[in-house]
Structures are given as C-alpha cells and as structure tokens.
Amino acid sequence: MKGQLDDYVNSYLLLEKRQVYDTIAAIDQQINYQSLEAGLNVETPIGLSLGGDIGHRYYNDNNGQNRLHGSFAYTIFAESLQLALHYDYQYLSNEDELSVPPDVIARRDSRKAVYWSPASFSEHRLGLRFQHDFLGYEQDAKKSMSYYAIESDIGFEDNENVSFTTKLDIFLEMSPHFLLKGNFTLSKSEEYDETGLSLSLHYRW
C-alpha cells in the first residue's frame, strides 16, 4: 500500500509472506517468513531526497529479524542526463531462538544443518550513478524515453569488510509494445565475489 502525502512526500506499508531460498538448508527445511515494513521518502525541488524504512520479519522456525534502513541522495538533472550521489545505511538484528554449538552442527548431515544468519549486520554504502536518456519516440502527446545507467558503489560491512559493486542497466523502449531490459552486475569483497547478467524482452498492450 502506497500513499502520496503531498507533492514531495510519499510513504508505503508492506505486508508479505515469502519462501527463503538463498541456501540449500533453507529450501530443505522449507523456511519462509512473514514481514511487516513501513517507509517514508521525502524529495525536494533542488534534487535532494531523504528516506528511511523499518521492518520486522518472523520466520517459521521461530526466529526473527529487525531492519533499520536510511538513505540520502543528491541528483543533478540535465536535459537528457542525470548524475546522482547517494548514501545508504542499513542495520539488521537477528533473534536466534535456537542456538546450536558448532561441533553439533559439524556432526550433522549438511542438509539438516540449522539455517540462520549472523546475530547482527550493518552496512554503509556510498555510490555514484550516471544515467543517459536516449532514443525517445512519440506516442500521441507522450514521449517515452530509453536509457542506460552506470553505477559504482563502495560499501563497508560491519565496519570491517570493504566491497565494490559496479552495475550497468539498460532499458530500451523499441516501440510502444516492445521493451528490452538488461542488467550486468560485478561485486567484489574480501568475503565474496559475484557476477550477474540478466536480459529480458517484454511485450505490452
């Protein structure tokens, strides 16, 4: 549920239930969660925006998670270009009802290992995004635009691990009916490396 409070302030309330599928253990144990989340975002005519949200998740294994997130962005607009500097902070606090010693987990079948997250997690992320709008077409009085965007972020996880992420997005309206979307992501840190590529073609009427 979304609400537009005035020209510059909007809010939302989210209720959802979803399966957890990020590990084999979570899928094997059929872990799912129910969550409640509320957020507020404020934009200004000078390109400055502030936002934040809080949320709580309840897992069906009697664990829970609290989340606090805040963001700040400053965007410079030109006729077909956008340049944005943004900062994000999030803090996660996990409630683990079942604590199992590591030696007990090591003796178990890996498919039956206890699934859960660290007790807490925090992340600061600073990034720069460049977007170029191009290839617009006229549809009656409405002009639709396509764009490509390049974004680079640097993150600090738990004030220890440094991560770098680069993204390339493309959104191409080839006609009023056909849309082409693509994304390439490259992330590196001391703890993990990730490379992702997605491409999709959409038809609308």
Rosetta silent file (secondary structure, phi, psi, omega in degrees, C-alpha in Angstrom):
SEQUENCE: MKGQLDDYVNSYLLLEKRQVYDTIAAIDQQINYQSLEAGLNVETPIGLSLGGDIGHRYYNDNNGQNRLHGSFAYTIFAESLQLALHYDYQYLSNEDELSVPPDVIARRDSRKAVYWSPASFSEHRLGLRFQHDFLGYEQDAKKSMSYYAIESDIGFEDNENVSFTTKLDIFLEMSPHFLLKGNFTLSKSEEYDETGLSLSLHYRW
SCORE:     score description
SCORE:     0.000 S_00000001
   1 L     0.000  124.596 -178.672    0.000    0.000    0.000 S_00000001
   2 E  -116.959  145.859  178.497    1.476    3.326   -1.133 S_00000001
   3 E  -135.686  134.392  176.247    0.402    6.839   -0.220 S_00000001
   4 E  -100.197  103.212 -174.574    1.316   10.230   -1.714 S_00000001
   5 L   -73.640  -38.031  170.579    1.090   12.640    1.228 S_00000001
   6 L  -158.139 -162.692 -175.686    1.876   15.713   -0.894 S_00000001
   7 L   -64.428  -24.168 -173.065    3.958   16.658   -3.950 S_00000001
   8 L  -120.837   -6.406 -175.851    7.239   15.747   -2.258 S_00000001
   9 E  -122.096  128.753  174.571    6.412   13.203    0.454 S_00000001
  10 E  -136.683  157.299 -177.611    5.325    9.601   -0.058 S_00000001
  11 E  -141.337  168.463  177.316    5.065    6.574    2.196 S_00000001
  12 E  -152.065  158.398  174.382    4.334    2.871    1.988 S_00000001
  13 E  -133.680  128.082 -174.824    3.279   -0.101    4.093 S_00000001
  14 E  -123.542  128.733  171.327    4.268   -3.620    3.049 S_00000001
  15 E  -122.203  127.370 -179.995    2.917   -6.968    4.240 S_00000001
  16 E  -152.441  157.763  173.117    4.317  -10.095    2.624 S_00000001
  17 E  -130.181  131.237 -173.212    4.964  -13.781    3.024 S_00000001
  18 E  -150.135  149.669  175.782    7.797  -15.389    1.085 S_00000001
  19 E   -79.162  145.745  175.048    9.909  -18.528    0.937 S_00000001
  20 L   -95.502  122.487 -174.920   13.605  -18.311    1.822 S_00000001
  21 L  -133.648   23.815 -176.300   15.675  -19.918   -0.934 S_00000001
  22 L   -84.169  -10.080  174.407   19.190  -18.459   -0.603 S_00000001
  23 L  -137.936  159.229  177.179   20.696  -21.702    0.781 S_00000001
  24 H   -65.025  -36.794  179.662   20.055  -25.407    0.285 S_00000001
  25 H   -61.783  -39.803  179.713   19.418  -25.762    4.027 S_00000001
  26 H   -65.554  -41.141  178.801   16.642  -23.149    3.879 S_00000001
  27 H   -68.445  -41.618 -178.203   14.946  -24.899    0.956 S_00000001
  28 H   -62.887  -36.116 -179.184   15.382  -28.323    2.551 S_00000001
  29 L   -92.919    2.122  178.591   13.737  -27.138    5.779 S_00000001
  30 L    54.880   50.189  178.545   11.039  -25.147    3.892 S_00000001
  31 L   -75.388  134.584  172.507   11.887  -21.906    5.674 S_00000001
  32 E  -141.567  167.069 -179.506    9.584  -18.965    4.979 S_00000001
  33 E  -137.956  156.598  169.566    8.939  -15.602    6.589 S_00000001
  34 E  -116.976  137.342 -175.162    6.197  -13.065    7.126 S_00000001
  35 E  -134.145  151.804  173.540    7.222   -9.421    7.227 S_00000001
  36 E  -127.837  126.564 -175.565    5.826   -6.007    8.087 S_00000001
  37 E  -140.742  141.058  178.250    7.634   -2.934    6.721 S_00000001
  38 E  -136.080  140.584 -177.342    6.897    0.797    6.667 S_00000001
  39 E  -144.270  159.906 -179.831    8.823    3.565    4.918 S_00000001
  40 E  -139.297  136.300  179.939    8.829    7.299    4.238 S_00000001
  41 E  -133.443  134.289 -178.217   10.550    9.221    1.421 S_00000001
  42 E  -122.856  125.006  176.380   10.951   12.999    1.047 S_00000001
  43 E  -113.711  155.371  179.322   12.022   14.696   -2.193 S_00000001
  44 L  -128.083  159.391  179.423   12.812   18.366   -2.778 S_00000001
  45 L   -65.464  -15.742 -176.875   12.801   20.592   -5.898 S_00000001
  46 L   -93.809    9.142  176.796   16.581   21.011   -5.656 S_00000001
  47 L    92.054    3.857  179.779   17.332   17.315   -6.234 S_00000001
  48 E   -93.694  134.570  177.827   17.820   16.344   -2.587 S_00000001
  49 E  -137.695  144.408  179.236   15.957   13.308   -1.264 S_00000001
  50 E  -130.713  145.495  179.400   15.829   11.581    2.116 S_00000001
  51 E  -157.753  164.744  177.914   14.224    8.288    3.025 S_00000001
  52 E  -167.831  159.166  176.044   14.033    5.532    5.562 S_00000001
  53 E  -153.133  155.504  175.495   12.164    2.389    6.499 S_00000001
  54 E  -129.979  151.526 -178.248   11.847   -0.037    9.376 S_00000001
  55 E  -158.005  160.676  176.084   10.711   -3.625    9.268 S_00000001
  56 E  -136.732  136.341  175.971   10.304   -6.876   11.145 S_00000001
  57 E  -118.452  139.376  174.889   10.368  -10.440    9.816 S_00000001
  58 E  -119.547  121.372 -178.267    9.084  -13.516   11.579 S_00000001
  59 E   -93.772  152.926 -177.163   10.405  -16.864   10.333 S_00000001
  60 L   -75.260   -0.594  171.624    8.517  -20.136   10.646 S_00000001
  61 L   -99.011   20.233  176.459   11.434  -21.626   12.630 S_00000001
  62 L    70.871   17.904  172.120   10.613  -19.123   15.438 S_00000001
  63 L   -98.409  166.858 -178.733   13.445  -16.761   14.581 S_00000001
  64 E  -146.906  164.240  179.931   13.026  -13.078   13.793 S_00000001
  65 E  -144.117  133.422  172.988   14.787  -10.130   12.208 S_00000001
  66 E  -109.002  140.230 -177.295   14.555   -6.351   12.725 S_00000001
  67 E  -131.554  135.592  174.434   15.737   -3.993    9.999 S_00000001
  68 E  -125.775  128.862 -176.826   16.549   -0.280   10.006 S_00000001
  69 E  -139.100  136.719  176.628   17.398    1.471    6.736 S_00000001
  70 E  -137.531  151.576 -178.053   18.101    5.075    5.820 S_00000001
  71 E  -145.779  154.837  178.330   19.156    6.779    2.592 S_00000001
  72 E  -143.033  138.728  179.530   20.266   10.152    1.263 S_00000001
  73 E  -148.503  145.978  173.671   20.712   11.223   -2.374 S_00000001
  74 E  -129.620  123.291 -174.253   21.527   14.343   -4.315 S_00000001
  75 E  -120.175  135.017  174.487   20.759   14.347   -8.047 S_00000001
  76 E  -104.983  125.016 -177.299   21.776   16.810  -10.759 S_00000001
  77 E  -107.229  135.329  168.960   19.390   16.859  -13.729 S_00000001
  78 L  -120.500 -173.023 -176.234   20.179   17.955  -17.281 S_00000001
  79 L   -59.616  -43.422 -179.578   18.031   17.649  -20.407 S_00000001
  80 L  -132.282   10.118 -177.061   18.900   14.004  -21.002 S_00000001
  81 E  -123.826  149.251  172.865   21.474   13.279  -18.268 S_00000001
  82 E  -136.131  138.412  175.797   21.272   12.520  -14.559 S_00000001
  83 E  -132.191  121.477 -173.590   24.113   12.326  -12.056 S_00000001
  84 E  -128.649  134.441  171.687   23.313   11.168   -8.535 S_00000001
  85 E  -107.084  126.755 -176.131   25.399   10.780   -5.377 S_00000001
  86 E  -136.174  152.797  178.365   23.752    8.519   -2.826 S_00000001
  87 E  -133.097  135.058  179.007   24.421    7.090    0.630 S_00000001
  88 E  -130.369  144.498  173.738   22.658    4.140    2.252 S_00000001
  89 E  -135.841  135.514  173.700   22.830    2.646    5.719 S_00000001
  90 E  -139.511  147.842  178.372   21.168   -0.489    6.986 S_00000001
  91 E  -134.255  129.191  179.073   21.290   -2.405   10.247 S_00000001
  92 E  -116.345  133.582  176.449   19.935   -5.910   10.785 S_00000001
  93 E  -124.539  120.254 -175.797   19.360   -7.500   14.174 S_00000001
  94 E  -106.002  138.348  177.701   18.521  -11.204   14.236 S_00000001
  95 E  -105.260  106.847 -176.979   16.779  -13.074   17.035 S_00000001
  96 L  -101.337  106.316 -177.471   18.033  -16.667   17.069 S_00000001
  97 L   -74.584  -33.491 -176.092   15.832  -18.760   19.331 S_00000001
  98 L  -108.567  110.445  179.117   17.721  -21.994   18.747 S_00000001
  99 L  -103.691  121.027 -178.644   21.463  -21.835   19.470 S_00000001
 100 L  -119.840  127.652  179.622   23.403  -24.929   18.430 S_00000001
 101 L   -59.226  147.970 -178.785   27.153  -25.323   19.130 S_00000001
 102 H   -57.716  -34.402 -178.338   29.360  -25.512   16.004 S_00000001
 103 H   -69.088  -28.156  176.852   30.576  -29.035   16.884 S_00000001
 104 H   -71.268  -42.696  178.497   26.978  -30.288   16.917 S_00000001
 105 H   -62.430  -39.015 -177.699   26.301  -28.753   13.502 S_00000001
 106 H   -64.008  -28.028 -177.991   29.523  -30.281   12.140 S_00000001
 107 H   -84.139   -9.747 -176.988   28.342  -33.777   13.129 S_00000001
 108 L   -88.918  161.216  168.975   25.014  -33.395   11.311 S_00000001
 109 L   -61.026  132.507 -175.615   24.101  -34.037    7.716 S_00000001
 110 H   -59.600  -28.167 -179.531   24.721  -30.710    5.938 S_00000001
 111 H   -71.181  -17.728 -179.189   21.188  -30.803    4.510 S_00000001
 112 H  -108.015   10.280 -179.124   19.808  -30.743    8.070 S_00000001
 113 L   -64.086  148.438  179.046   22.101  -28.046    9.423 S_00000001
 114 L   -63.762  128.380  179.810   20.457  -25.216   11.339 S_00000001
 115 L   -97.168  121.621  172.395   19.722  -22.361    8.961 S_00000001
 116 L  -167.567  173.280 -174.868   20.183  -18.845   10.290 S_00000001
 117 L  -106.272  173.105  173.444   22.042  -15.540    9.843 S_00000001
 118 L   -60.536  160.080 -178.113   24.611  -13.671   11.974 S_00000001
 119 L   -62.121  -34.315  178.762   23.281  -12.024   15.139 S_00000001
 120 E  -153.298  157.697 -179.586   23.699   -8.564   13.617 S_00000001
 121 E  -152.693  135.638  176.161   24.851   -6.917   10.413 S_00000001
 122 E  -133.514  150.512 -178.381   25.477   -3.297    9.437 S_00000001
 123 E  -149.082  130.386  169.025   26.429   -1.718    6.127 S_00000001
 124 E  -106.163  134.908 -178.858   27.378    1.746    4.912 S_00000001
 125 E  -138.731  126.189  179.644   27.249    2.226    1.138 S_00000001
 126 E  -119.953  131.614 -175.485   28.322    5.266   -0.894 S_00000001
 127 E  -148.245  166.174  178.854   27.771    5.378   -4.627 S_00000001
 128 E  -130.997  132.143 -177.582   27.613    7.421   -7.813 S_00000001
 129 E  -126.430  131.999  177.080   25.076    6.831  -10.615 S_00000001
 130 E  -118.528  132.014  179.959   25.126    8.232  -14.155 S_00000001
 131 E  -133.656  135.035  179.643   22.106    7.910  -16.452 S_00000001
 132 E  -122.463  119.629  176.303   21.677    8.959  -20.081 S_00000001
 133 E   -87.815  138.209 -177.539   18.217    9.069  -21.689 S_00000001
 134 E  -155.663  171.835  173.738   18.110    8.437  -25.436 S_00000001
 135 E    51.948   54.602  175.053   16.032    7.097  -28.346 S_00000001
 136 E   -79.947  153.549  174.584   12.683    8.589  -27.431 S_00000001
 137 E  -130.114  155.105 -178.596    9.670    8.023  -29.634 S_00000001
 138 E   -94.407  127.810  176.183    6.447    9.979  -29.920 S_00000001
 139 E  -129.415   97.717 -171.133    3.203    8.278  -28.951 S_00000001
 140 L    57.928 -124.241 -178.951    0.389   10.807  -29.301 S_00000001
 141 L   -93.326   -0.628 -175.947    1.339   13.597  -26.874 S_00000001
 142 E  -101.672  130.373  176.820    3.533   11.342  -24.745 S_00000001
 143 E  -107.287  116.437  179.751    7.231   10.974  -25.407 S_00000001
 144 E   -97.069  145.559 -175.209    8.752    7.806  -23.957 S_00000001
 145 E  -122.576  151.016  171.178   12.487    7.530  -23.364 S_00000001
 146 E  -108.604  163.434 -177.096   15.032    4.757  -23.137 S_00000001
 147 E  -154.771  161.425  163.856   18.178    4.929  -21.051 S_00000001
 148 E  -127.147  150.384 -176.609   21.387    3.289  -19.943 S_00000001
 149 E  -139.811  140.736  176.519   22.837    3.770  -16.472 S_00000001
 150 E  -122.083  129.384 -177.458   26.209    3.062  -14.869 S_00000001
 151 E  -134.419  134.362  176.604   26.502    2.864  -11.097 S_00000001
 152 E  -127.722  133.201 -178.663   29.513    2.236   -8.844 S_00000001
 153 E  -127.507  151.739  168.186   29.323    1.709   -5.083 S_00000001
 154 E  -124.954  133.174 -176.007   31.738    1.179   -2.250 S_00000001
 155 E  -125.954  153.038  175.242   30.460   -0.480    0.912 S_00000001
 156 E  -123.461  112.561 -177.014   31.672   -1.098    4.451 S_00000001
 157 E  -100.713  123.670 -178.923   30.137   -4.183    6.060 S_00000001
 158 L    53.914   28.369  179.512   30.275   -4.404    9.869 S_00000001
 159 L    56.836   23.637 -179.530   32.980   -1.685    9.680 S_00000001
 160 L  -129.471  -56.243 -173.981   35.432   -4.394    8.595 S_00000001
 161 E   -88.987  133.055  178.354   34.839   -5.757    5.103 S_00000001
 162 E  -102.029  134.378  179.249   35.107   -3.473    2.074 S_00000001
 163 E  -128.750  149.782  177.959   33.045   -4.251   -1.017 S_00000001
 164 E  -126.562  133.877 -179.334   32.948   -2.772   -4.526 S_00000001
 165 E  -134.615  134.496  174.740   29.978   -3.047   -6.878 S_00000001
 166 E  -126.194  133.416 -179.419   29.531   -1.891  -10.474 S_00000001
 167 E  -128.380  143.538  172.907   26.217   -2.104  -12.335 S_00000001
 168 E  -126.666  119.417  179.834   25.216   -1.473  -15.921 S_00000001
 169 E  -117.484  143.910  173.497   21.484   -1.172  -16.668 S_00000001
 170 E  -136.325  136.185  177.920   19.761   -0.665  -19.993 S_00000001
 171 E  -132.838  113.529 -172.797   16.081   -0.005  -20.621 S_00000001
 172 E  -122.522  114.238  172.791   15.100    0.242  -24.271 S_00000001
 173 E   -90.971   95.341 -175.959   11.580    1.057  -25.490 S_00000001
 174 L   -74.213  -24.500  176.836   11.914   -0.145  -29.057 S_00000001
 175 L  -162.099  175.604  177.020    8.243    0.620  -29.761 S_00000001
 176 L   -60.797  -16.318 -174.930    5.092    1.281  -27.729 S_00000001
 177 L  -110.240  -23.856 -174.484    4.738   -2.510  -27.356 S_00000001
 178 E  -113.601  128.942  178.214    8.266   -3.943  -27.030 S_00000001
 179 E  -123.398  136.899  176.195   10.650   -3.279  -24.120 S_00000001
 180 E  -117.531  125.874 -179.993   14.165   -4.638  -23.726 S_00000001
 181 E  -123.255  137.590  177.901   15.738   -4.712  -20.257 S_00000001
 182 E  -143.228  151.465 -179.955   19.272   -5.744  -19.371 S_00000001
 183 E  -148.748  135.706  173.218   21.490   -5.716  -16.288 S_00000001
 184 E  -128.587  129.501 -177.614   25.111   -6.585  -15.581 S_00000001
 185 E  -128.714  135.561  176.028   26.469   -6.623  -12.003 S_00000001
 186 E  -132.234  118.942 -178.940   30.011   -7.169  -10.743 S_00000001
 187 E  -126.728  139.565  177.909   30.689   -7.256   -6.982 S_00000001
 188 E  -140.437  140.066  174.969   33.929   -7.976   -5.139 S_00000001
 189 E  -155.197 -178.704  178.216   34.824   -8.034   -1.454 S_00000001
 190 L   -71.219  -22.658 -174.758   37.022   -9.896    0.999 S_00000001
 191 L  -100.151  -26.404 -174.337   34.174  -12.324    1.706 S_00000001
 192 L  -157.836  159.125  170.850   32.574  -12.945   -1.704 S_00000001
 193 E  -127.646  142.259 -179.617   32.667  -12.299   -5.456 S_00000001
 194 E  -143.374  135.645  173.801   29.556  -12.068   -7.606 S_00000001
 195 E  -130.951  126.946 -177.581   28.927  -11.686  -11.321 S_00000001
 196 E  -135.328  143.970  178.893   25.382  -11.442  -12.659 S_00000001
 197 E  -141.417  130.204  176.872   23.797  -10.932  -16.075 S_00000001
 198 E  -138.268  146.127  179.756   20.107  -10.709  -16.958 S_00000001
 199 E  -146.978  132.215 -177.949   18.289   -9.891  -20.182 S_00000001
 200 E  -144.698  146.827  177.742   14.545   -9.818  -20.802 S_00000001
 201 E  -116.869  128.332 -176.838   12.152   -8.860  -23.596 S_00000001
 202 E  -118.641  143.263  173.924    8.683   -7.589  -22.647 S_00000001
 203 E  -119.386  132.258  178.649    5.533   -7.144  -24.692 S_00000001
 204 L  -131.213  156.922 -179.767    2.762   -4.835  -23.532 S_00000001
 205 L  -142.450    0.000    0.000   -0.567   -3.779  -24.978 S_00000001
